[in-house]
Amino acid sequence: MTVRLLSAVIFALAVYIAVYMIIPWLLARFLGVGVFRKGLKPGQIALTFDDGPHPVYTPRLLDLLSKYNAKATFFVVGSQAEAYPELVRRMHREGHQIGIHNYEHVSNWFMLPWTVRRRHVDRTANIVESITGTRPVYYRPPWGMVNLFDFWLNRRYKVTLWSLTARDWKSSVGQTKLETILRTKMTEGSVVLLHDSGETFGADTDAPAHTIAVLDRVLADYQNSGVRFVRIDEMAEATAAAARLGGVKRVLVFFWLVWERCFSFLFRLRTIDTGNPLLKFRVREYKGKQTITLRDGEKIEKGDRIAELHFDNRTLLAIALYAQNPVQLAIHLIRRTELLMPKISRLLQTDPLFRDVKGLYGITLIHRGSKQFGFTVLDLPKGVFSWMTRRYLRFLLYVIHPAGKERLKAKEDLLEPKIVAISKHDMEKRYIA
């Protein structure tokens, strides 16, 4: 009887842990169910800072953000906001957004739902409102650990997680690694998790000093990039434009973007410029039977090494969603490509991976205007591969283009996939690194 009772208790505990803690966390953290964690609009990055305000580091961080005219979102701990109201007032006065991070840095997994709402979320919201006159509506649970009932908070608050974390709460990460993570993984739409206090459990007290030093260098490099550092509410409002997509289209987009991540991982695609992630590439052998003769006389033959270009479909989707018309969409693509070409040329000349690469190669529906960049444009050889590629890319156009169905019907004869290619030698002549 005792063994049966113990087994029943263990089973009930396992179900409780799964239903109350693990499943909600997995749904929110990895599938984005019921939370905001990434933007879609091009040209935006959201810096978010947890665990403050801190009397030493928060003023230094605010000075830094002011220096680069960057806006951020601070998810404050209620007890800290209560202790340093002048810092909360300064955040608000300088145009930053203030969110909620519980009254104390305690995980929601180990609290009852009404304890989370009343003693932490509502209490912290009341404190911030009494200081600034504005009630916060964005909420981030400590460590991102949502419980089952946190989804009901969305009636009054907007639960916010992140798409990129650099573990900056640990000094052992170091400035070099932290800077590498931000430079290589921070892209348009990123919601970046950082910290302006190291006083919470598991954090190092001096860690924010490294974060501030690294941000000074990173923000300096973004000054002329066209990317803006915005508040979470601005990013979320812009991202709401995705609601223009129908229900079926949203489901297709969701699964297509999951496939996009899997494809990039499986084929080890590298982004050329994380600040402008329109194009990715992988280096491989050309396996086509057709010899490609390029504009400068160079030839790509079977067995030659090539840099195969791929559009980043998430970036294409974002550009398509926010372009007012096809002309504006084309202008966006041209401008982004113009910025990327010198960077590709620099990679070809300096990266050992490209030492024996013959040229750039890709297959795309978006080939109009590519000749102005020096690409040779060729028809795909007739056959099964051509037939499958055509349908694959047309389906992709339907998925990522808001007016995909209508676009497929308009000028259908122009929607033929083409080979686009340019030699390494021609790239080096046209685009000085």
Rosetta blueprint (number, residue, H / E / L):
1 M L
2 T H
3 V H
4 R H
5 L H
6 L H
7 S H
8 A H
9 V H
10 I H
11 F H
12 A H
13 L H
14 A H
15 V H
16 Y H
17 I H
18 A H
19 V H
20 Y H
21 M H
22 I H
23 I H
24 P H
25 W H
26 L H
27 L H
28 A H
29 R H
30 F H
31 L H
32 G L
33 V L
34 G L
35 V L
36 F E
37 R L
38 K L
39 G L
40 L L
41 K L
42 P L
43 G L
44 Q E
45 I E
46 A E
47 L E
48 T E
49 F E
50 D E
51 D L
52 G L
53 P L
54 H L
55 P L
56 V L
57 Y H
58 T H
59 P H
60 R H
61 L H
62 L H
63 D H
64 L H
65 L H
66 S H
67 K H
68 Y L
69 N L
70 A L
71 K L
72 A E
73 T E
74 F E
75 F E
76 V E
77 V L
78 G H
79 S H
80 Q H
81 A H
82 E H
83 A H
84 Y L
85 P H
86 E H
87 L H
88 V H
89 R H
90 R H
91 M H
92 H H
93 R H
94 E L
95 G L
96 H L
97 Q E
98 I E
99 G E
100 I E
101 H L
102 N L
103 Y L
104 E L
105 H L
106 V L
107 S L
108 N H
109 W H
110 F H
111 M L
112 L L
113 P H
114 W H
115 T H
116 V H
117 R H
118 R H
119 R H
120 H H
121 V H
122 D H
123 R H
124 T H
125 A H
126 N H
127 I H
128 V H
129 E H
130 S H
131 I H
132 T H
133 G L
134 T L
135 R L
136 P L
137 V L
138 Y E
139 Y E
140 R L
141 P L
142 P H
143 W H
144 G H
145 M L
146 V L
147 N L
148 L H
149 F H
150 D H
151 F H
152 W H
153 L H
154 N H
155 R H
156 R L
157 Y L
158 K E
159 V E
160 T E
161 L L
162 W L
163 S L
164 L E
165 T E
166 A L
167 R L
168 D L
169 W L
170 K L
171 S H
172 S H
173 V H
174 G H
175 Q H
176 T H
177 K H
178 L H
179 E H
180 T H
181 I H
182 L H
183 R H
184 T H
185 K H
186 M L
187 T L
188 E L
189 G L
190 S L
191 V E
192 V E
193 L E
194 L E
195 H E
196 D L
197 S L
198 G L
199 E L
200 T L
201 F L
202 G L
203 A L
204 D L
205 T L
206 D L
207 A H
208 P H
209 A H
210 H H
211 T H
212 I H
213 A H
214 V H
215 L H
216 D H
217 R H
218 V H
219 L H
220 A H
221 D H
222 Y L
223 Q L
224 N L
225 S L
226 G L
227 V L
228 R E
229 F E
230 V L
231 R L
232 I H
233 D H
234 E H
235 M H
236 A H
237 E H
238 A H
239 T H
240 A H
241 A H
242 A H
243 A H
244 R H
245 L L
246 G L
247 G H
248 V H
249 K H
250 R H
251 V H
252 L H
253 V H
254 F H
255 F H
256 W H
257 L H
258 V H
259 W H
260 E H
261 R H
262 C H
263 F H
264 S H
265 F H
266 L H
267 F L
268 R L
269 L L
270 R E
271 T E
272 I L
273 D L
274 T L
275 G L
276 N L
277 P L
278 L L
279 L E
280 K E
281 F E
282 R E
283 V E
284 R E
285 E E
286 Y L
287 K L
288 G L
289 K L
290 Q L
291 T L
292 I E
293 T E
294 L L
295 R L
296 D L
297 G L
298 E L
299 K E
300 I E
301 E L
302 K L
303 G L
304 D L
305 R E
306 I E
307 A E
308 E E
309 L E
310 H E
311 F E
312 D L
313 N H
314 R H
315 T H
316 L H
317 L H
318 A H
319 I H
320 A H
321 L H
322 Y H
323 A L
324 Q L
325 N L
326 P H
327 V H
328 Q H
329 L H
330 A H
331 I H
332 H H
333 L H
334 I H
335 R H
336 R H
337 T H
338 E H
339 L H
340 L H
341 M H
342 P H
343 K H
344 I H
345 S H
346 R H
347 L H
348 L H
349 Q H
350 T H
351 D L
352 P H
353 L H
354 F H
355 R L
356 D L
357 V E
358 K E
359 G E
360 L E
361 Y E
362 G E
363 I E
364 T E
365 L L
366 I L
367 H L
368 R L
369 G L
370 S H
371 K H
372 Q H
373 F H
374 G L
375 F L
376 T E
377 V E
378 L E
379 D E
380 L L
381 P L
382 K L
383 G L
384 V H
385 F H
386 S H
387 W H
388 M H
389 T H
390 R H
391 R H
392 Y H
393 L H
394 R H
395 F H
396 L H
397 L H
398 Y H
399 V H
400 I H
401 H L
402 P L
403 A L
404 G H
405 K H
406 E H
407 R H
408 L H
409 K H
410 A L
411 K L
412 E H
413 D H
414 L H
415 L L
416 E L
417 P L
418 K E
419 I E
420 V E
421 A E
422 I E
423 S E
424 K H
425 H H
426 D H
427 M H
428 E H
429 K H
430 R H
431 Y L
432 I L
433 A L
